């Protein structure tokens, strides 16, 4: 209840009463509804992550029963792709703001996971990562591009078993710039990413198009994959 008191002259008094009970009830109902939606969204991300982990486990079980080395390797690559998506949903589930992901933290976790897949290799990672928030619509394809570029480097760049991979990420105006470079054997002069790259390179090119960005690949001195795409505006939850 709100009371307005107005004095008019010396002998007059006007009092106005406003009943705001319904307004407060509506605000409380709206708050409860938003809390319920928040819980529901977190549960959805949690279940998606769990389902992706189940798929990864099934693929791994299948891989262990394969005698064909190339088929087993293809399944392992699929598992790493699925894990990179599952990690996005896990980050969103854990964060207070489900509108975006801290992509620097995500990349650090992803790169640690990729490095653990090649324990026998002496690979050094160098990071230069800015704090950039991405919506889930951009975080998943960008994460998959990094996954493919780093995996390709670990698989093909270092026949001697040792080398260095450098990963940088920065915001440039309204765009995001991500670079993955190695000091490995490089690519043949005649290499055409759209023809010679296989599934991994096809994924990089298609995901860059999904981000409405552009990717350049230079294989003259090691391999350097540079991705740039416009950032979506990330709305804060009300």
C-alpha positions in Angstrom: 0.0 0.0 0.0 1.4 3.4 -1.0 0.0 6.6 0.5 0.3 10.1 -1.1 -0.4 13.0 1.2 -1.0 16.4 -0.3 -1.7 19.6 1.7 -4.0 22.1 0.0 -4.0 25.4 1.8 -4.2 25.5 5.6 -7.3 23.5 6.2 -7.5 20.9 3.4 -5.8 17.4 3.3 -5.9 15.0 0.3 -4.8 11.4 0.8 -4.6 8.9 -2.1 -4.2 5.2 -1.4 -2.7 2.8 -4.1 -3.1 -0.9 -3.6 0.0 -2.5 -5.1 -0.6 -6.0 -3.7 -1.4 -7.4 -7.2 1.7 -5.8 -8.6 3.9 -7.4 -6.0 2.2 -10.8 -6.5 2.9 -10.5 -10.2 6.6 -9.6 -9.6 6.9 -12.6 -7.3 5.3 -14.9 -9.8 7.6 -13.6 -12.5 10.6 -14.2 -10.3 9.6 -17.7 -9.6 9.0 -18.4 -13.2 12.5 -17.1 -14.2 14.1 -19.2 -11.4 12.3 -22.3 -12.7 13.4 -21.6 -16.3 17.0 -21.2 -15.0 16.9 -24.6 -13.3 15.4 -26.2 -16.4 18.0 -24.7 -18.7 20.8 -25.9 -16.4 19.3 -29.4 -16.3 19.1 -29.4 -20.1 22.8 -28.5 -20.5 23.7 -31.1 -17.9 21.7 -33.8 -19.6 23.1 -32.9 -23.0 26.6 -33.2 -21.6 25.9 -36.5 -20.0 24.3 -37.9 -23.2 27.4 -36.8 -25.2 29.6 -38.5 -22.7 27.6 -41.7 -23.1 28.0 -41.5 -26.8 31.8 -41.0 -26.4 32.0 -44.1 -24.1 30.1 -46.2 -26.6 32.4 -45.1 -29.4 35.4 -45.9 -27.3 34.1 -49.4 -26.5 33.6 -49.9 -30.2 37.1 -48.7 -31.0 38.7 -51.2 -28.7 37.1 -54.0 -30.6 38.3 -52.8 -34.0 41.3 -54.5 -35.8 41.4 -51.9 -38.5 43.8 -49.2 -37.4 42.4 -46.4 -39.6 38.8 -47.1 -38.5 39.9 -47.0 -34.8 41.7 -43.7 -35.4 38.6 -42.3 -37.0 36.5 -43.2 -34.0 39.0 -41.7 -31.7 38.8 -38.4 -33.6 35.0 -38.5 -33.4 35.3 -39.0 -29.6 37.5 -35.9 -29.3 35.0 -33.9 -31.3 32.1 -35.0 -29.1 34.1 -34.2 -26.0 34.8 -30.7 -27.2 31.0 -30.1 -27.5 30.3 -31.8 -24.1 32.8 -29.4 -22.5 30.8 -26.4 -23.7 27.6 -27.6 -22.1 29.5 -28.4 -18.9 30.9 -24.8 -18.8 27.5 -23.4 -19.3 26.0 -25.6 -16.6 28.6 -24.5 -14.2 28.5 -20.7 -14.9 26.2 -18.2 -13.3 25.3 -16.7 -16.6 24.2 -19.2 -19.1 24.1 -16.7 -22.0 27.8 -17.2 -22.8 31.0 -19.1 -22.2 34.4 -17.8 -21.0 36.2 -19.2 -24.1 39.7 -18.7 -22.6 38.9 -21.1 -19.8 37.2 -23.5 -22.2 40.2 -23.5 -24.5 42.7 -24.2 -21.7 40.6 -27.3 -20.7 40.2 -28.4 -24.3 43.9 -28.2 -25.1 44.8 -30.0 -21.9 42.5 -32.8 -22.9 43.9 -33.0 -26.5 47.5 -33.0 -25.2 46.6 -36.0 -22.9 45.7 -38.0 -26.0 49.3 -38.1 -27.1 51.3 -38.9 -23.9 54.4 -40.3 -25.8 55.0 -37.1 -27.7 57.1 -34.1 -26.5 54.8 -31.3 -27.6 55.0 -27.8 -26.0 51.9 -25.6 -26.0 52.2 -21.9 -25.9 49.1 -19.9 -25.1 48.3 -16.2 -25.6 44.6 -16.1 -24.8 42.5 -13.0 -24.0 39.3 -13.2 -21.9 36.5 -13.4 -24.5 32.9 -14.5 -23.9 31.1 -16.4 -26.7 27.5 -17.5 -27.1 26.9 -21.2 -27.3 26.1 -20.7 -31.0 29.6 -19.5 -31.6 31.5 -21.4 -28.9 30.7 -24.9 -30.3 31.8 -24.3 -33.9 34.9 -22.3 -32.8 35.8 -25.0 -30.3 35.5 -27.7 -33.0 37.8 -25.7 -35.3 40.4 -25.4 -32.6 40.0 -29.1 -31.9 40.6 -30.0 -35.6 43.5 -27.7 -36.1 45.4 -28.8 -32.9 44.6 -32.5 -33.5 45.9 -32.3 -37.1 49.1 -30.7 -35.8 49.5 -33.4 -33.2 48.9 -36.2 -35.7 50.8 -34.9 -38.7 53.2 -32.0 -38.0 55.8 -33.8 -35.9 57.1 -37.1 -37.3 60.0 -36.9 -34.9 57.6 -36.8 -31.9 58.5 -33.3 -30.6 57.6 -29.7 -31.5 55.6 -26.7 -30.5 52.0 -25.6 -31.0 51.1 -21.9 -30.4 47.5 -20.9 -29.8 46.4 -17.3 -29.7 43.0 -15.7 -29.2 42.1 -12.0 -29.1 39.2 -9.7 -29.8 39.7 -7.3 -32.6 37.0 -4.6 -32.6 33.7 -6.5 -33.1 35.5 -9.7 -34.3 37.2 -12.7 -32.8 40.6 -13.8 -34.0 42.0 -17.3 -33.3 45.3 -18.6 -34.6 46.8 -22.1 -34.2 50.4 -22.5 -35.5 53.0 -25.2 -35.3 56.7 -25.5 -36.1 56.3 -28.8 -37.9 56.9 -30.1 -41.4 54.4 -27.8 -43.0 52.3 -28.6 -46.1 53.2 -29.3 -49.8 53.2 -26.2 -52.0 50.4 -27.7 -54.1 48.2 -28.2 -51.0 44.6 -27.1 -51.5 42.5 -27.2 -48.3 39.2 -27.7 -50.1 40.6 -30.7 -52.0 43.5 -32.3 -50.1 42.6 -31.8 -46.5 40.3 -34.7 -45.7 37.4 -34.6 -43.2 39.2 -32.5 -40.7 39.9 -29.7 -43.1 36.4 -29.9 -44.5 35.0 -29.4 -41.0 37.2 -26.4 -40.4 36.1 -24.7 -43.7 32.4 -25.6 -43.1 32.4 -24.4 -39.5 34.1 -21.2 -40.4 31.3 -20.6 -42.9 28.8 -21.4 -40.2 30.4 -18.6 -38.1 30.2 -16.3 -41.1 33.9 -15.9 -40.8 37.0 -16.6 -42.9 39.9 -19.0 -42.3 43.3 -18.9 -43.9 45.8 -21.8 -43.9 49.5 -21.2 -44.5 51.7 -24.3 -44.7 55.0 -22.7 -45.8 56.7 -22.7 -42.4 54.9 -25.2 -40.3 51.2 -24.9 -40.5 49.3 -21.8 -39.4 45.5 -21.8 -39.3 43.9 -18.3 -38.7 40.2 -17.9 -38.1 38.4 -14.6 -37.9 34.6 -14.1 -37.4 32.2 -11.4 -36.2 31.2 -11.7 -32.6 27.5 -12.0 -31.7 26.3 -9.6 -29.1 25.8 -11.5 -25.8 22.8 -10.4 -23.9 22.9 -10.5 -20.2 19.9 -12.2 -18.5 17.4 -9.9 -16.9 
